[in-house]
């Protein structure tokens, strides 16, 4: 009789172990699936940036504005999806604060990247102060063009223009460097996500 009870206990213990392993395996697969969803969102963001860059160089003002509106909606949708994934990782079902924190860091960098990308495009559109096109709407035309933009070139005016150009160049350089830094950090975080997926799939 004791022998039989011992076998039942061992059998029950094995069943419990199997359940734990199955549940652990299922949980790992779910985490992998969520991380893959996150990588898919990042892919959508990359494609949106490519469209934005192409549109900036190829489209007229109104078509580009329309594209910006569409891209804004796309970025907003992407952010919502990542926030949902982040809160899933924070939930009691997963308790993966490390992954939630990783996604949060990417969100912060993406926001910075978008802001600085917009800054670069605004600066490019405006052009360097000394190279901006002049409108001749207010000029007089008698026998010939009397340009209101012709000023005597003074040292002060030259210095002012050089300072404006230097300020523009610095702003452009800072924004471009900021975009590059954000991209580097985002790529490092994405690499961490890929490592996590590989580690979970190995187990």
GIDAKA-V536706 format. One record per residue. N is the residue number from 1. RES is the residue in one small letter. PSI is psi in radians with two decimals (* if undefined). OMEGA is omega in whole degrees, -180 to 180 (none if undefined). D_CENTER is the distance of its C-alpha to the mean C-alpha in Angstrom with 1 decimal. Layout:
n:N res:RES psi:PSI omega:OMEGA d_center:D_CENTER
n:N res:RES psi:PSI omega:OMEGA d_center:D_CENTER
This chain:
n:1 res:x psi:-0.81 omega:179 d_center:67.1
n:2 res:x psi:-0.67 omega:179 d_center:65.1
n:3 res:x psi:-0.77 omega:180 d_center:64.0
n:4 res:x psi:-0.80 omega:-180 d_center:62.6
n:5 res:x psi:-0.69 omega:180 d_center:60.8
n:6 res:x psi:-0.75 omega:179 d_center:59.2
n:7 res:x psi:-0.72 omega:-180 d_center:58.0
n:8 res:x psi:-0.77 omega:-180 d_center:56.5
n:9 res:x psi:-0.79 omega:-180 d_center:54.6
n:10 res:x psi:-0.75 omega:-180 d_center:53.3
n:11 res:x psi:-0.77 omega:179 d_center:52.3
n:12 res:x psi:-0.73 omega:179 d_center:50.5
n:13 res:x psi:-0.71 omega:179 d_center:48.6
n:14 res:x psi:-0.73 omega:178 d_center:47.5
n:15 res:x psi:-0.78 omega:-179 d_center:46.3
n:16 res:x psi:-0.73 omega:178 d_center:44.3
n:17 res:x psi:-0.77 omega:179 d_center:42.7
n:18 res:x psi:-0.75 omega:180 d_center:41.9
n:19 res:x psi:-0.80 omega:180 d_center:40.2
n:20 res:x psi:-0.76 omega:-179 d_center:38.2
n:21 res:x psi:-0.75 omega:179 d_center:37.1
n:22 res:x psi:-0.76 omega:-178 d_center:36.3
n:23 res:x psi:-0.68 omega:179 d_center:34.3
n:24 res:x psi:-0.73 omega:179 d_center:32.4
n:25 res:x psi:-0.74 omega:180 d_center:31.7
n:26 res:x psi:-0.72 omega:179 d_center:30.6
n:27 res:x psi:-0.74 omega:178 d_center:28.3
n:28 res:x psi:-0.76 omega:180 d_center:26.8
n:29 res:x psi:-0.67 omega:179 d_center:26.3
n:30 res:x psi:-0.71 omega:179 d_center:24.6
n:31 res:x psi:-0.75 omega:178 d_center:22.1
n:32 res:x psi:-0.77 omega:-180 d_center:21.5
n:33 res:x psi:-0.75 omega:179 d_center:21.0
n:34 res:x psi:-0.71 omega:179 d_center:18.5
n:35 res:x psi:-0.63 omega:177 d_center:16.4
n:36 res:x psi:-0.64 omega:176 d_center:16.7
n:37 res:x psi:-0.75 omega:180 d_center:15.5
n:38 res:x psi:-0.78 omega:179 d_center:12.3
n:39 res:x psi:-0.61 omega:178 d_center:12.0
n:40 res:x psi:-0.68 omega:177 d_center:12.9
n:41 res:x psi:-0.73 omega:179 d_center:10.1
n:42 res:x psi:-0.60 omega:178 d_center:7.6
n:43 res:x psi:-0.73 omega:177 d_center:10.1
n:44 res:x psi:-0.70 omega:178 d_center:10.0
n:45 res:x psi:-0.76 omega:-180 d_center:6.4
n:46 res:x psi:-0.73 omega:180 d_center:7.7
n:47 res:x psi:-0.65 omega:179 d_center:10.8
n:48 res:x psi:-0.72 omega:177 d_center:9.8
n:49 res:x psi:-0.71 omega:180 d_center:8.5
n:50 res:x psi:-0.74 omega:178 d_center:11.9
n:51 res:x psi:-0.74 omega:-179 d_center:13.8
n:52 res:x psi:-0.78 omega:-179 d_center:12.7
n:53 res:x psi:-0.78 omega:-180 d_center:13.8
n:54 res:x psi:-0.78 omega:-179 d_center:16.9
n:55 res:x psi:-0.65 omega:-179 d_center:17.7
n:56 res:x psi:-0.68 omega:-178 d_center:17.6
n:57 res:x psi:-0.44 omega:-171 d_center:20.3
n:58 res:x psi:-0.40 omega:-173 d_center:22.3
n:59 res:x psi:2.71 omega:173 d_center:22.5
n:60 res:x psi:3.03 omega:-174 d_center:24.8
n:61 res:x psi:-0.87 omega:-174 d_center:23.8
n:62 res:x psi:-0.68 omega:178 d_center:24.4
n:63 res:x psi:-0.66 omega:179 d_center:22.8
n:64 res:x psi:-0.69 omega:178 d_center:19.7
n:65 res:x psi:-0.73 omega:178 d_center:19.7
n:66 res:x psi:-0.76 omega:178 d_center:20.1
n:67 res:x psi:-0.75 omega:179 d_center:17.2
n:68 res:x psi:-0.71 omega:179 d_center:15.0
n:69 res:x psi:-0.77 omega:179 d_center:16.4
n:70 res:x psi:-0.75 omega:-179 d_center:15.7
n:71 res:x psi:-0.64 omega:178 d_center:12.0
n:72 res:x psi:-0.75 omega:178 d_center:11.8
n:73 res:x psi:-0.76 omega:-180 d_center:13.6
n:74 res:x psi:-0.81 omega:179 d_center:11.5
n:75 res:x psi:-0.67 omega:179 d_center:8.3
n:76 res:x psi:-0.76 omega:178 d_center:10.9
n:77 res:x psi:-0.76 omega:180 d_center:12.4
n:78 res:x psi:-0.78 omega:-180 d_center:9.4
n:79 res:x psi:-0.75 omega:179 d_center:9.1
n:80 res:x psi:-0.73 omega:-180 d_center:12.9
n:81 res:x psi:-0.75 omega:-180 d_center:13.2
n:82 res:x psi:-0.69 omega:178 d_center:11.3
n:83 res:x psi:-0.67 omega:178 d_center:13.5
n:84 res:x psi:-0.74 omega:178 d_center:16.4
n:85 res:x psi:-0.71 omega:179 d_center:15.9
n:86 res:x psi:-0.81 omega:-179 d_center:15.7
n:87 res:x psi:-0.50 omega:175 d_center:18.9
n:88 res:x psi:-0.77 omega:179 d_center:20.5
n:89 res:x psi:-0.49 omega:179 d_center:20.2
n:90 res:x psi:-0.26 omega:-176 d_center:21.7
n:91 res:x psi:2.75 omega:-180 d_center:24.5
n:92 res:x psi:-0.43 omega:179 d_center:28.0
n:93 res:x psi:-0.52 omega:-176 d_center:27.9
n:94 res:x psi:-0.77 omega:-177 d_center:25.4
n:95 res:x psi:0.76 omega:178 d_center:25.3
n:96 res:x psi:1.25 omega:-180 d_center:22.4
n:97 res:x psi:-0.54 omega:180 d_center:21.1
n:98 res:x psi:-0.75 omega:-180 d_center:19.7
n:99 res:x psi:-0.66 omega:178 d_center:17.4
n:100 res:x psi:-0.73 omega:-179 d_center:16.4
n:101 res:x psi:-0.65 omega:178 d_center:15.8
n:102 res:x psi:-0.81 omega:179 d_center:13.6
n:103 res:x psi:-0.69 omega:178 d_center:11.4
n:104 res:x psi:-0.75 omega:180 d_center:11.6
n:105 res:x psi:-0.71 omega:178 d_center:10.5
n:106 res:x psi:-0.74 omega:179 d_center:7.2
n:107 res:x psi:-0.79 omega:-179 d_center:6.8
n:108 res:x psi:-0.79 omega:180 d_center:8.2
n:109 res:x psi:-0.65 omega:179 d_center:6.2
n:110 res:x psi:-0.69 omega:179 d_center:2.8
n:111 res:x psi:-0.78 omega:179 d_center:6.0
n:112 res:x psi:-0.77 omega:-179 d_center:7.5
n:113 res:x psi:-0.76 omega:-179 d_center:5.5
n:114 res:x psi:-0.79 omega:-180 d_center:6.1
n:115 res:x psi:-0.80 omega:-178 d_center:9.5
n:116 res:x psi:-0.57 omega:176 d_center:10.5
n:117 res:x psi:-0.75 omega:178 d_center:9.8
n:118 res:x psi:-0.72 omega:179 d_center:12.1
n:119 res:x psi:-0.79 omega:179 d_center:14.4
n:120 res:x psi:-0.78 omega:-177 d_center:14.9
n:121 res:x psi:-0.67 omega:177 d_center:15.8
n:122 res:x psi:-0.77 omega:180 d_center:18.1
n:123 res:x psi:-0.75 omega:179 d_center:19.8
n:124 res:x psi:-0.71 omega:-179 d_center:20.3
n:125 res:x psi:-0.72 omega:-179 d_center:21.7
n:126 res:x psi:-0.67 omega:-178 d_center:24.1
n:127 res:x psi:2.86 omega:179 d_center:25.2
n:128 res:x psi:2.44 omega:-178 d_center:27.1
n:129 res:x psi:-0.73 omega:-177 d_center:29.8
n:130 res:x psi:-0.23 omega:-176 d_center:32.6
n:131 res:x psi:0.10 omega:-177 d_center:31.4
n:132 res:x psi:2.50 omega:179 d_center:30.8
n:133 res:x psi:2.50 omega:-178 d_center:33.1
n:134 res:x psi:2.38 omega:177 d_center:35.9
n:135 res:x psi:2.40 omega:-178 d_center:37.2
n:136 res:x psi:0.42 omega:-178 d_center:41.0
n:137 res:x psi:-0.68 omega:-175 d_center:41.5
n:138 res:x psi:0.09 omega:180 d_center:43.5
n:139 res:x psi:2.75 omega:179 d_center:45.7
n:140 res:x psi:2.54 omega:176 d_center:49.4
n:141 res:x psi:1.69 omega:174 d_center:51.0
n:142 res:x psi:-1.95 omega:175 d_center:54.7
n:143 res:x psi:-0.47 omega:179 d_center:56.3
n:144 res:x psi:2.99 omega:-178 d_center:53.2
n:145 res:x psi:2.02 omega:175 d_center:49.6
n:146 res:x psi:1.73 omega:-172 d_center:49.7
n:147 res:x psi:2.21 omega:178 d_center:46.2
n:148 res:x psi:-0.18 omega:-178 d_center:45.2
n:149 res:x psi:-0.16 omega:-179 d_center:42.4
n:150 res:x psi:2.02 omega:178 d_center:45.0
n:151 res:x psi:2.71 omega:174 d_center:45.4
n:152 res:x psi:2.28 omega:-179 d_center:47.4
n:153 res:x psi:1.99 omega:179 d_center:45.2
n:154 res:x psi:2.91 omega:179 d_center:45.7
n:155 res:x psi:-0.70 omega:-179 d_center:44.4
n:156 res:x psi:-0.76 omega:-180 d_center:42.6
n:157 res:x psi:-0.70 omega:179 d_center:40.8
n:158 res:x psi:-0.73 omega:179 d_center:39.8
n:159 res:x psi:-0.76 omega:-179 d_center:38.5
n:160 res:x psi:-0.77 omega:-180 d_center:36.5
n:161 res:x psi:-0.72 omega:179 d_center:34.9
n:162 res:x psi:-0.70 omega:178 d_center:34.1
n:163 res:x psi:-0.73 omega:179 d_center:32.6
n:164 res:x psi:-0.72 omega:178 d_center:30.4
n:165 res:x psi:-0.76 omega:-179 d_center:29.3
n:166 res:x psi:-0.71 omega:179 d_center:28.6
n:167 res:x psi:-0.76 omega:178 d_center:26.6
n:168 res:x psi:-0.84 omega:-179 d_center:24.5
n:169 res:x psi:-0.74 omega:179 d_center:24.1
n:170 res:x psi:-0.76 omega:-180 d_center:23.0
n:171 res:x psi:-0.73 omega:180 d_center:20.4
n:172 res:x psi:-0.79 omega:-179 d_center:19.0
n:173 res:x psi:-0.79 omega:180 d_center:19.2
n:174 res:x psi:-0.77 omega:-179 d_center:17.5
n:175 res:x psi:-0.78 omega:-180 d_center:14.5
n:176 res:x psi:-0.75 omega:179 d_center:14.2
n:177 res:x psi:-0.70 omega:179 d_center:14.8
n:178 res:x psi:-0.74 omega:178 d_center:12.1
n:179 res:x psi:-0.80 omega:-179 d_center:9.5
n:180 res:x psi:-0.73 omega:179 d_center:11.3
n:181 res:x psi:-0.76 omega:180 d_center:11.5
n:182 res:x psi:-0.77 omega:180 d_center:7.9
n:183 res:x psi:-0.76 omega:179 d_center:7.6
n:184 res:x psi:-0.83 omega:-179 d_center:11.0
n:185 res:x psi:-0.76 omega:179 d_center:10.3
n:186 res:x psi:-0.80 omega:-179 d_center:7.5
n:187 res:x psi:-0.66 omega:177 d_center:10.2
n:188 res:x psi:-0.76 omega:179 d_center:12.9
n:189 res:x psi:-0.68 omega:180 d_center:11.8
n:190 res:x psi:-0.60 omega:177 d_center:11.5
n:191 res:x psi:-0.71 omega:177 d_center:14.9
n:192 res:x psi:-0.72 omega:179 d_center:16.2
n:193 res:x psi:-0.74 omega:180 d_center:15.4
n:194 res:x psi:-0.68 omega:177 d_center:17.3
n:195 res:x psi:-0.74 omega:-180 d_center:20.1
n:196 res:x psi:-0.75 omega:178 d_center:20.5
n:197 res:x psi:-0.82 omega:-179 d_center:20.9
n:198 res:x psi:-0.76 omega:-179 d_center:23.4
n:199 res:x psi:-0.74 omega:-179 d_center:25.3
n:200 res:x psi:-0.61 omega:-179 d_center:25.6
n:201 res:x psi:-0.46 omega:179 d_center:26.8
n:202 res:x psi:-0.64 omega:-175 d_center:29.4
n:203 res:x psi:* omega:none d_center:31.0
